[in-house]
Structure formats: C-alpha cells, structure tokens
Amino acid sequence: MTLRFGIEEEYFVVDPGSRVVVPRAAAVVRGARPALGERASTELVDFLAEAKTPPCDDLDKLEEQVRSMRAAMAASAASEGVRLAATGTPVLGDLVPAPISPGARYAESLATYRGLDDEQCICSCHVHVEMPDRERAVQVSNHLRPWLPTLLALAANSPYWAGRDTGHACWRVMAWARWPVAGPPPYFESYAHYEDLVGRLLDCGALMDTGTIFWDVRPSARLPTVEVRLADVSLTAADAAVFAGLIRALVRVSAAAAEAGERAPEPSQEMLRAGYWLAARDGLSGTGLDVCTGRPAPFRDQAGDLLSHVRPALLDSGDLDRVTGGVRRLMTGGTGAERQRAAYRRRGRLTDVVDACMLRDVPD
C-alpha cells in the first residue's frame, strides 16, 4: 500500500544583524510565490511564513521537495533583506503582543482567542498522509495516540524563548497546550463521534471553525489526509524527511491494524498529558512513561520500540535504512533542541543559535 504524503513547515523571519524576529513574513511570501505559488502562505502572526510540499509518493522525492521549498523561501527572504530560521520558538525578539497578519479571518481569531493570539509565536511541522476516508482517519488517530509523546521527544527543537533557555527541549508544545482544542486527541469510537464532539465545541464557541481544531492528530479540514501536527519545525530538511517517513510508516501500520479490526489502546488523557510534558521537558534524552501502563520508560527505549513497531511498513516502502539511520542519528548526534544548545555553548551567544537554525538559499 503506497500512501502519498507531504509536509507543511513554518519558519521565523529574522533580522540578519540582530537576529531578532521581525514582522516581514507577508513580503517573504510574496517573493516566494513565483517559485511556490499558493504553497507559500502567511500565518496568523507576521513573524512567521509557511510553505508546503506537494504530495509525494516516496521519501527521496519528499526530501527533494523540502530542500527546494526551503531554498525558495530562503532566497525570497534574502531578497527582502531578512532571513528565515527553522526553530519551534523564537530565540530572540520582543514577542508580545505579536503582530497579527491582516485579513478578516485573523481579525476574527484575535476577537475570539484574544491574548492567546498575542503570544502565538511558534513554528511547527505538519505531516499529511493520504487516507481513503475520514472514518479511517479517526481510527488511525486512535492507534497513533500512544506513540505521540515519543514522536514529540524525537522532534523537539524549541529550547529557547525570547532570549532565555526555558529548560525544556520543546517549549512550543507548552505554549500550544493553552488552546481550548489542542494537544493529544481524544479516543473516538467513530467518525460520527468525532463530528458530534466537534459540533459541540463549535456550538459553545471553543472552536472558531473546523480550521481551529488543533489536536495533534486530526482528519484534515481541507485535504483527504490524516494530519499529524505535533512536531516542532525541523532544524534540517534531512530531519524533516526522516520524521515524515516515520509518520507515514506509523500511519500505514495503524491503518492495517484498524482494517483488521484491532481495537487501539486507550491511554487516558492524564497519562498522555504527563507523557507530553516529560517529552517536552527533556526530549529524547529523558525518561518518559509508558502511557498505557504508567511505568517509567526512557524515550530512547520508546524510540527503539517505535522503530520495531513500524519496521514492516518501512521495509515495504524501502525506507528502513533511511528512517532507522535518521532516528539513530538523532540519538547520537542530538535532536534539534540539543544541537541548538550545543551552538550556544560554543561561545555563549544566542545569535549563534539563530545562525544554526538559518535556512539557506541553495539546497543543502
């Protein structure tokens, strides 16, 4: 079974001298449109710009698309006299209140979510995997839930916030957790159950619309995909591709289990929240917990368990060596968060951290 997949990434716009975030995303997106078309877009906050790959059917093509997409965005930024940084939270800058991008929808968001929008300075990576229907998408979501803290630990790339080390590997998820519909999704008995809950959340005003369903796994509001949206933007294109390959393999294994009638494990929201917090605090080097049993479990061991779990799908797609090697590289060379801190330790300068996160205007 071949499932097409793709990536959405967000990047901070930074001044090349001071390395602070600057509200120039709209100009960067305009400059990238000749190369990327509508795949380049603004976001709620004018500090950050978004780009998307087209759907791809294999991992080599996806990584090539990520590299060329990043190069196009970086070239546009350079032409505007700014740069782009791939980090989940801004390392330097005056962030609050954040500059809200123009547009009726963003104005409605500000009226609805108020101070949350003022502090919405985070950059994430969303992986979309093709799904035949929404019923299967929510079944896959159920099977993904126990693995979400492990995935979060692997993708951690946001230790700094506005000039300080937060002590966390993934501060982005801590900021994101304040939203009314965010974090690990509930267990859904069916797509009808999903729709009923979403309807109730819309009716009470906790959701502005279906585009503000911010659970970390959801049926996409606009595409025939399941969308996994818990990761920080990756430090490198290679990291992004490995993470997407891992997600696609996990979705394939989960879809096969659902098709076979296997009921997914049902860890409680309390255990998932604890697992998220441990992953966000310590990343891959820390000890989390088995969310189904509550027992302590090092995230490195859980990452190994995840690789074993998805091995059949990786073998079938030809991605086994690539994804396994990439995960092992994160274990030995460090996650994005660990590499950011290593950049700081060399000279004790946060500007060096921003430089380590910069996109380049040629594919690396």
Stockholm file with secondary structure:
# STOCKHOLM 1.0

chainA/1-364         MTLRFGIEEEYFVVDPGSRVVVPRAAAVVRGARPALGERASTELVDFLAEAKTPPCDDLDKLEEQVRSMRAAMAASAASEGVRLAATGTPVLGDLVPAPISPGARYAESLATYRGLDDEQCICSCHVHVEMPDRERAVQVSNHLRPWLPTLLALAANSPYWAGRDTGHACWRVMAWARWPVAGPPPYFESYAHYEDLVGRLLDCGALMDTGTIFWDVRPSARLPTVEVRLADVSLTAADAAVFAGLIRALVRVSAAAAEAGERAPEPSQEMLRAGYWLAARDGLSGTGLDVCTGRPAPFRDQAGDLLSHVRPALLDSGDLDRVTGGVRRLMTGGTGAERQRAAYRRRGRLTDVVDACMLRDVPD
#=GR chainA/1-364 SS CCCCEEEEEEEEEECTTTCCBCSCHHHHHHHHHHHHGGGEEECSBTTEEEEECCCBSSHHHHHHHHHHHHHHHHHHHHHTTCEEECCSSCSSSCCSSCCBCSSHHHHHHHHHHTHHHHTCCCCEEEEEEECSCHHHHHHHHHHHGGGHHHHHHHTCCBCEETTEECSCSBHHHHHHTTSSSEESCCCCSSHHHHHHHHHHHHHHTSCSSGGGCEESEEECSSSSEEEEEEEECCSSHHHHHHHHHHHHHHHHHHHHHHHTTCCCCCCCHHHHHHHHHHHHHHGGGSEEECTTTCCEEEHHHHHHHHHHHHHHHHHHHTCHHHHHHHHHHHHHHCCHHHHHHHHHHHHTCHHHHHHHHBCCSSCC
#=GC SS_cons         CCCCEEEEEEEEEECTTTCCBCSCHHHHHHHHHHHHGGGEEECSBTTEEEEECCCBSSHHHHHHHHHHHHHHHHHHHHHTTCEEECCSSCSSSCCSSCCBCSSHHHHHHHHHHTHHHHTCCCCEEEEEEECSCHHHHHHHHHHHGGGHHHHHHHTCCBCEETTEECSCSBHHHHHHTTSSSEESCCCCSSHHHHHHHHHHHHHHTSCSSGGGCEESEEECSSSSEEEEEEEECCSSHHHHHHHHHHHHHHHHHHHHHHHTTCCCCCCCHHHHHHHHHHHHHHGGGSEEECTTTCCEEEHHHHHHHHHHHHHHHHHHHTCHHHHHHHHHHHHHHCCHHHHHHHHHHHHTCHHHHHHHHBCCSSCC
//
